[in-house]
Amino acid sequence: MSTTEDAANETSTGSTPAQPAPQRGPMGGRGPMGGGGAPVEKPKNFGTSLKRLMGRLRPEWFQIISVTILAVIGVIFSVLGPKLLGEGTNIIFSGAISAQMPAGASKAEVIAELRATGQDQLADMIEPMQLTPGAGIDFAALGAVLLGVLALYVLASVFMWLQGFVLNGSVQRTIYRLREDIETKLNALPLSYFDKMQRGELLSRVTNDIDNVSQSLQQTLSQALTSILTVIGVVIMMFSISPVLAGVALVTIPLTVLITVIIGKRSQKLFVSQWKHTGELNARIEETFTGHSLVKVFGRQKETNAEFTAKNEQLYGASFGAQFVSGIIMPAMMFVGNLVYVAIAVIGGLMVASGQMLLGDVQAFIQYSRQFTQPLSQLGSMANLLQSGVASAERVFELLDADEQSPDAAAPASAPLKAEGSGRLVFDDVTFRYAEDKPLIEHLNLVAEPGHTIAIVGPTGAGKTTLVNLIMRFYELNSGRITLDGVDISAMTRADLRGRMGMVLQDTWLFGGTIRDNIAYGRSGATEEEILAAAKATYVDRFVRSLPDGYDTVLDDEAGNISAGEKQLITIARAFLAQPSVLILDEATSSVDTRTELLVQKAMSALRSDRTSFVIAHRLSTIRDADLIVVMENGHIVEQGTHSGLLEQGGAYYRLYNAQFEAPAIEEAELLAVETLLEQDDTARVHDNQEGAA
C-alpha cells in the first residue's frame, strides 16, 4: 500500500471529473500539491466577456484618452493627404490643358469656341477648372502641395507611433495586473479546485491564454481605434467631395457588418474549442513527460502516442476550423471593397466627363474609397484575433471567478509560540466528507499530547491523509473542531497555522537550485550555521560532503543527480530547519532501501524530538515505538494504543501487522547489523577526513 493510493482513494469520494483521473500526488492531487480532471466548458458570452476585458483597462483611463487624442490627430493628418494630393493632380491636369490653349485668350473665350464647334462635353469638363491659357503647369504651386503632403504624412506617422507606444505600455500594465490577480487567485483557491483541474490545463490558462489575451489587445486595440477613426474621417471627406459617390461607398458598411456577424458567430465557438483542446493537450504532454520513466517501464509508448495523436488531431481540427472560418472575413471584405472601387471609378469618370467633378477630386475620392474599405477589412480581419483573445479571456475569467477558500477570521486568534508543553492537538467530534452524499470521517475524537508521536495506520481509503489535510486546513470541517493548544484552528489565519506545521511527504519535492537553497526553503532568513546544523542533524551533511560542489551542488528540476533517499533526507532537513510545533510525516520512508531507511528514520527521530508528530505509515515496523497508534477504518478510529497493547488485543491492528509480516522480513538483529555498518562507515569517513587534513 502507498499513501499516494490512500490519497487518491480518499479524494475520489469528492466530485470526480468525467474522464479518467491522471496521476495523483500525496495530497490527493497531481505533483506535490497538484490537481485532477479536465474542466467542463460552460456556455460562452462574447459580449459580456469583451466588456469585462475592456473594463480591465479602466485604470489606464488617462493613457487611453491620450491614445485617443493622438489617434485623432494622426488620422486627421492622414485623411487630409489625399485631398491635398488631389489638388496637386488638378494643378498638373489644369496646367496640361492650359498649355494647349492659345496664349492671351480667356477661359470663357476658349469654352465658347468649344461649344461653337460642337465640343460640348469637353467644354463641360474644363469649365470647373482653373485655367490660364498658354501658361502650362505651375510647378511652384505643385511643389508647395507636395511638401504639404509630405509634412502631413510625416506628422501622421509620428502621432501614430506615439499612439502605439502609449498603448503598448497600457496593455502591458493591464496584463501585468491580470497576472498578479491570477497569482493572488491561485493562492486563494482551495485544494479541492486543484483536485479537479489538470495541471497542464491550469498552466495553459495562466500562460498561453494570458499571452494570447495580451497579443489580441495589443494588435486589435490600436488597429480598431485607428480604423474606426479613419472610417469616420474618410466619410466626412468623401461627403465633402461628392455626396453621390459617398453614398455608393457607404454600401460597404452594412455588408461588412453582416459578413462579420455571420462568420464571427461560427468562429467564436471554434476558437473556444481551440483553446480548450490546447489546454487538454498541454495537460497530456505535461503528464506524459512527468511520468516518462513509467511510460518506458510499462512499454506504453504506443498507447501514449495514440492518445497524443488523438488530442493533437482534435486541436488541429479546431484550430484549422477557427482560422479558416475567421480567415474568410478578410477576403470577403476585399471583394466588397473591390466592387465599390470599380463602381466609384466608373461613376467618377462619368462625373468628370460631365464637368460635375474635377479629375483630382475623383483621384482623391478613389484614394478615400481605398482608405475606407481598408480599415473595414482590417476590422473584419481583427475579428479573427478578437474572437481568439476573448475566448482565452473567458478561460482566464473562469479561473478568476472560481470559488475561493473561506477567508481568515477578521480578528484571528493565535496559539502560544513554541515552548515546552506546546503542540497539543485535539480533534473534537470532527465530521468531514468530500461529497455530501458520501460520508468519510464521522464524529472523530482524538487527542495528541505535546511531544508525543501519533502513528496513523489503516487500509487504503480509511481517511489517514484526509486527517492530515484537516490539520493543515487544506479542507474545512463539516462539523466539530480541531484545536491547537486550546485555540480553534479555524479561528487562526492559515499562514499562522501552517507556520507552526512541518511536513515531509512521500513524494519529495525539490526545486531547481542548490542543495543549500532547498534546505533554506524551510525558513526564510535562516543563517548558514542553522542550515548546516539542520543538515548535520538529519544526516544530509554526510553525503553532501562527498559531492564535488558540496552544498552548492545544483539540482535539476527532477533532482535526478541525487538518489531518492538523499532527496528524502533533504526534505527532512528542510522541515528540521523550520522548527515546527507539529510535525507530519506522510509515509516518508516508503520509497527507499533498508539502509537509507534507517538513516531516514534516525533523521526523523531527531526531527520528532520535543514536538508533536503525526506519522502516516503503511510499513508498521517503522512505528513500533510511537506513543500512540491510531487505527482507522472507513473514517472512524477503531483502535488506539501502543504497539504491544494493540497486538495483545488481537483486533484490526493485529490483523494488519500479521498480514504485513507473513512474508519474510528483515529481523531486528539484521537492522542492528545495518546500523553497525553505518556507524563503521561514519568512523571510516572521519578517519579519512583526518588523514586528508593531515
Order of alpha helices (4+ residues) and beta strands (2+ residues): alpha-alpha-alpha-alpha-alpha-alpha-alpha-alpha-alpha-alpha-alpha-alpha-alpha-alpha-alpha-beta-beta-beta-alpha-beta-beta-alpha-beta-beta-alpha-alpha-alpha-beta-alpha-beta-alpha-beta-beta-beta-alpha-alpha-alpha
